[in-house]
Amino acid sequence: VLTGTNGGIRLESQPTGAEVWIDGELQNVTPCMVSMPAGEYSVQLKIKGYEDSAETAVVVSKGLVTTPSFARLSPNLPSGLAEDTITVSGIDDVVDGDTSSIAALQSNPGRDGCISLREAVTAANNTQNGRLRTIQFASELMNGTITLNLRNDQLAHDLKQSPLVLFDNILVNGDIDGDAVPDVTISAPGTDASAFFCWSSNITFASLRFKDCQRAVSFCPGVAHTPDNQLAKNIENISIVNCE
């Protein structure tokens, strides 16, 4: 209840649980309503693993609740070199290009002239240089759907129909326009197979939308490998941020 000279600021965020800083002081965590004397304040949201929001000027009026608009918070993603980045440009789940490395696939994407998500994953796996490899999506795939052609069971089948196996230090980023909202949908209808299977550590899935996937991301420490293809004791640092 707002009384006297106070007004209020109602704050929400995606994700929730962001610290609310008003004029440099921690006040609460989202979602919340903060009662403040009438006046103008600087409001900022902070949460671990995400970039701090910009400081926003908010005017509080006596007896009124103000709801400032904050964009979805952007995850603080790992960054790599341009030569370790591969861009998916086709929605078909095909493999007809040279997937021996990222550079090879960029030079020879195959008969269709496009790089599929499956080709990009394989090329990233085959580029074992100890650095982060990034899989991103071309602007023409904005709001597009990639439907995976998966077999029902496990990893032992033809790799053209297996889950997309990711191997050590890879970022898959479905945010095309930079607003931290998923711009690409991954679909795997009619199967109980996983869309992605994490084979090793340090893998990040960011701003992807999953639809009709019984399992979007799976991992099993029992089959974990190190970059030099040795069995590992565990899988670490698997991050799923701003996905739907």
TAWOUR-V898200 format. One record per residue. RES is the residue in one letter. PHI is phi in whole degrees, -180 to 180 (999 if undefined). BURIAL is 1 if it has 16 or more other ideal C-beta (glycine too) atoms within 10 Angstrom, else 0. Layout:
res=<RES | RES>
phi=<PHI | PHI>
burial=<BURIAL | BURIAL>
This chain:
res=<V | L | T | G | T | N | G | G | I | R | L | E | S | Q | P | T | G | A | E | V | W | I | D | G | E | L | Q | N | V | T | P | C | M | V | S | M | P | A | G | E | Y | S | V | Q | L | K | I | K | G | Y | E | D | S | A | E | T | A | V | V | V | S | K | G | L | V | T | T | P | S | F | A | R | L | S | P | N | L | P | S | G | L | A | E | D | T | I | T | V | S | G | I | D | D | V | V | D | G | D | T | S | S | I | A | A | L | Q | S | N | P | G | R | D | G | C | I | S | L | R | E | A | V | T | A | A | N | N | T | Q | N | G | R | L | R | T | I | Q | F | A | S | E | L | M | N | G | T | I | T | L | N | L | R | N | D | Q | L | A | H | D | L | K | Q | S | P | L | V | L | F | D | N | I | L | V | N | G | D | I | D | G | D | A | V | P | D | V | T | I | S | A | P | G | T | D | A | S | A | F | F | C | W | S | S | N | I | T | F | A | S | L | R | F | K | D | C | Q | R | A | V | S | F | C | P | G | V | A | H | T | P | D | N | Q | L | A | K | N | I | E | N | I | S | I | V | N | C | E>
phi=<999 | -89 | -130 | 60 | -97 | -83 | -129 | -142 | -124 | -97 | -129 | -130 | -151 | -124 | -77 | -74 | 86 | -78 | -68 | -102 | -109 | -120 | 51 | 82 | -120 | -72 | -113 | -173 | -129 | -76 | -79 | -161 | -128 | -109 | -85 | -139 | -60 | -55 | 156 | -111 | -133 | -104 | -117 | -141 | -110 | -138 | -150 | -60 | 89 | -128 | -70 | -61 | -68 | -67 | -70 | -117 | -78 | -128 | -98 | -101 | -107 | -56 | 77 | -117 | -106 | -99 | -121 | -68 | -95 | -113 | -67 | -55 | -66 | -88 | -66 | -84 | -84 | -66 | -128 | -130 | -83 | -60 | -72 | -104 | -115 | -124 | -108 | -76 | -123 | -133 | -94 | -75 | -89 | -128 | -133 | -139 | -103 | -86 | -98 | -70 | -166 | -62 | -63 | -65 | -69 | -64 | -78 | -136 | -78 | 104 | -62 | -80 | 74 | -117 | -104 | -84 | -62 | -64 | -64 | -63 | -63 | -64 | -65 | -64 | -62 | -83 | -101 | -89 | -119 | 82 | -107 | -67 | -110 | -113 | -109 | -124 | -128 | -70 | -62 | -71 | -94 | -54 | 65 | -88 | -122 | -103 | -98 | -84 | -97 | -107 | -79 | -69 | -105 | -112 | -90 | -79 | -79 | -47 | -61 | -75 | -129 | -91 | -56 | -79 | -85 | -108 | -126 | 66 | 63 | -130 | -114 | -111 | -118 | -93 | -91 | -84 | -101 | 83 | -102 | 67 | -106 | -58 | -113 | -130 | -107 | -107 | -125 | -146 | -73 | 70 | -147 | -102 | -79 | -76 | -70 | -120 | -130 | -83 | -94 | -153 | -97 | 60 | -123 | -124 | -110 | -129 | 52 | -114 | -108 | -107 | -136 | 58 | -109 | -63 | -136 | -81 | -132 | -127 | -152 | -141 | -58 | -65 | -116 | -65 | -128 | -87 | -57 | -92 | 68 | -101 | -63 | -105 | -78 | -162 | -115 | -129 | 60 | -98 | -117 | -125 | -127 | 55 | -96 | -123>
burial=<0 | 1 | 0 | 0 | 0 | 1 | 1 | 1 | 1 | 0 | 1 | 0 | 1 | 0 | 0 | 0 | 0 | 1 | 1 | 1 | 1 | 1 | 0 | 0 | 0 | 0 | 1 | 0 | 1 | 1 | 0 | 1 | 0 | 1 | 0 | 1 | 0 | 0 | 0 | 0 | 1 | 0 | 1 | 1 | 1 | 1 | 1 | 0 | 0 | 1 | 0 | 0 | 1 | 0 | 0 | 0 | 0 | 1 | 0 | 1 | 0 | 0 | 0 | 0 | 0 | 1 | 0 | 0 | 0 | 1 | 0 | 1 | 1 | 1 | 1 | 0 | 1 | 1 | 0 | 0 | 0 | 0 | 0 | 1 | 1 | 1 | 0 | 1 | 1 | 1 | 1 | 0 | 1 | 1 | 0 | 1 | 1 | 1 | 1 | 0 | 1 | 1 | 0 | 0 | 1 | 1 | 0 | 0 | 1 | 1 | 0 | 0 | 0 | 1 | 1 | 1 | 1 | 1 | 1 | 1 | 1 | 1 | 1 | 1 | 1 | 1 | 1 | 0 | 0 | 0 | 0 | 1 | 1 | 1 | 1 | 1 | 1 | 0 | 0 | 0 | 1 | 0 | 0 | 0 | 0 | 1 | 1 | 1 | 0 | 1 | 1 | 0 | 0 | 0 | 0 | 0 | 0 | 0 | 0 | 0 | 0 | 1 | 1 | 1 | 1 | 1 | 1 | 1 | 1 | 1 | 1 | 1 | 1 | 1 | 1 | 1 | 0 | 0 | 0 | 1 | 1 | 1 | 1 | 1 | 1 | 1 | 0 | 1 | 0 | 0 | 1 | 0 | 1 | 1 | 1 | 1 | 1 | 1 | 1 | 1 | 1 | 1 | 1 | 1 | 1 | 1 | 1 | 1 | 1 | 1 | 0 | 0 | 1 | 0 | 0 | 1 | 1 | 0 | 1 | 0 | 0 | 0 | 0 | 1 | 0 | 0 | 0 | 0 | 0 | 0 | 0 | 1 | 0 | 0 | 1 | 0 | 0 | 0 | 0 | 0 | 1 | 1 | 1 | 0>
